[in-house]
Amino acid sequence: MKKILVTMMALVLTIAARAQNDSIDQAQFVVAYDFMTNTTDREGDAVTDSVRLAVVVGNHTAMCKEYNRTMMENFGEGMNKGYQLGEWVARKYNLFVLYMGYPEGEVSVFDKITPNRYFYTEPMPDFQWELTDDTLTVGGYLCQKAVGKYGGRTWTVWYSEEVSAPYGPWKLRGLPGMILKAEDKDGIFRFDFAGLMQQTAKMGYMGKNGYTTMERNKFITRRNKTFCSKQYVQNPRYYIPDGTYDHLNIIEMWAGGPEPPAEDKISVVSTDMIIPKKVNKYQPLELK
C-alpha cells in the first residue's frame, strides 16, 4: 500500500505542477548535474548529500530543478523508479525551483521553509568572473576556468563555449559558454556535469499561488537562521509549532524497497512539501 502511495503522490505532484504552469519559453536542451554537498550527520561524521539537477535551457531563459521531476513534468517521460527516487530526494531536501532570465533581467526562485513556501526575485547575479587560461575537458567538451564570488562564497567553474548558453547549475551564470563543472572554495559544494540532451518543449513557469513573496536578503537570512541552528540537525522540526499539521492526513514515504525505520521516512504534508525527520547538517549555498 505504501509503494502505491508513493506513485500516486508523484502523479498528483505532476498534475498539480502542470496545472499551474504558464509557458514562458521554448526549451532547446537540458544539462544534467550531480549536485553534491559535503557535510556531517547528527553524530558529526562526514557524509555527502547528493541529488541530480536539470538545467533546461531555452531561447532566452533557463530553469533549474530536480532532474527526474523535470524530465517527467516538462518532457513527458514516463514514471519510473528513477523518477520516484528523484522525487523522494527532491522532497527530502525541499529543493528550490529557479528561473534565470524571467522576468527579463531577473532570477525567480520558488523555495520553502516548511511549513511555508516563499517566492523572491533578484537581479541577475554578477559573479565578477576572473577568466584564466586553464583548460579542462568535461564530458567531452573543452572548458575554460573562471573564478567568481556571490552570496559570500567563492566559486571556481569550468565553462565551454562549445555549448552556447550563458548559464549553469543553480544561479551560476554570466560566462561565454555553459558552465559544466563548479565547486566552491571551501570544498563543500560541487556540481558535476552528468549529460546533455537535446529536448524541445514549452517551458512552463510555476504559479505563485500559496507562495509568500519576500525580499531575497530577508529570505536568505530567515532560511539560514532556521536551518543553520544547532537544533536543526538534532530535531529538524524544532521550529514548527506543535499541532501545525493536526488537520492534515500526512502520508509516510520512503525511497522504495523494504519499509525502513520511522526516522528514515519523510512525512508528506502536501504535493511538494515534507516534514523531515532526519537530516544532515545544513550547508547554505548563500551565506549572505
Secondary structure as the mmCIF struct_conf table of DSSP 4:
data_model
#
loop_
_struct_conf.conf_type_id
_struct_conf.id
_struct_conf.beg_label_comp_id
_struct_conf.beg_label_asym_id
_struct_conf.beg_label_seq_id
_struct_conf.end_label_comp_id
_struct_conf.end_label_asym_id
_struct_conf.end_label_seq_id
HELX_RH_AL_P HELX_RH_AL_P1 LYS A 2 ALA A 19
TURN_TY1_P TURN_TY1_P1 GLN A 20 GLN A 20
STRN STRN1 ASP A 22 THR A 40
TURN_TY1_P TURN_TY1_P2 ARG A 42 GLU A 43
BEND BEND1 GLY A 44 GLY A 44
STRN STRN2 ALA A 46 GLY A 58
BEND BEND2 ASN A 59 HIS A 60
STRN STRN3 ALA A 62 GLU A 66
HELX_RH_AL_P HELX_RH_AL_P2 TYR A 67 PHE A 75
HELX_LH_PP_P HELX_LH_PP_P1 GLU A 77 MET A 79
HELX_RH_AL_P HELX_RH_AL_P3 LYS A 81 LYS A 92
TURN_TY1_P TURN_TY1_P3 TYR A 93 ASN A 94
STRN STRN4 VAL A 97 MET A 100
BEND BEND3 GLY A 101 PRO A 103
TURN_TY1_P TURN_TY1_P4 GLU A 104 GLY A 105
STRN STRN5 GLU A 106 ILE A 113
TURN_TY1_P TURN_TY1_P5 THR A 114 PRO A 115
STRN STRN6 ASN A 116 PRO A 123
HELX_LH_PP_P HELX_LH_PP_P2 MET A 124 PRO A 125
STRN STRN7 GLU A 130 VAL A 138
TURN_TY1_P TURN_TY1_P6 GLY A 139 GLY A 140
STRN STRN8 TYR A 141 TYR A 150
TURN_TY1_P TURN_TY1_P7 GLY A 151 GLY A 152
STRN STRN9 ARG A 153 SER A 160
TURN_TY1_P TURN_TY1_P8 GLU A 161 GLU A 162
BEND BEND4 VAL A 163 VAL A 163
BEND BEND5 PRO A 166 PRO A 166
STRN STRN10 TYR A 167 TYR A 167
BEND BEND6 PRO A 169 PRO A 169
TURN_TY1_P TURN_TY1_P9 TRP A 170 LYS A 171
STRN STRN11 ARG A 173 ARG A 173
BEND BEND7 LEU A 175 GLY A 177
STRN STRN12 MET A 178 ASP A 184
TURN_TY1_P TURN_TY1_P10 LYS A 185 ASP A 186
BEND BEND8 GLY A 187 ILE A 188
STRN STRN13 PHE A 189 TYR A 205
TURN_TY1_P TURN_TY1_P11 ASN A 209 GLY A 210
STRN STRN14 TYR A 211 THR A 213
HELX_RH_AL_P HELX_RH_AL_P4 ARG A 216 PHE A 227
BEND BEND9 CYS A 228 SER A 229
HELX_RH_AL_P HELX_RH_AL_P5 LYS A 230 GLN A 234
TURN_TY1_P TURN_TY1_P12 PRO A 236 TYR A 239
BEND BEND10 ILE A 240 ILE A 240
HELX_LH_PP_P HELX_LH_PP_P3 PRO A 241 PRO A 241
TURN_TY1_P TURN_TY1_P13 ASP A 242 HIS A 247
BEND BEND11 LEU A 248 LEU A 248
STRN STRN15 ILE A 251 MET A 253
BEND BEND12 ALA A 255 PRO A 258
HELX_RH_3T_P HELX_RH_3T_P1 ALA A 262 ASP A 264
BEND BEND13 LYS A 265 LYS A 265
STRN STRN16 ILE A 266 SER A 270
TURN_TY1_P TURN_TY1_P14 THR A 271 ASP A 272
STRN STRN17 MET A 273 ILE A 275
BEND BEND14 LYS A 277 LYS A 278
HELX_LH_PP_P HELX_LH_PP_P4 ASN A 280 TYR A 282
BEND BEND15 LEU A 285 LEU A 285
#
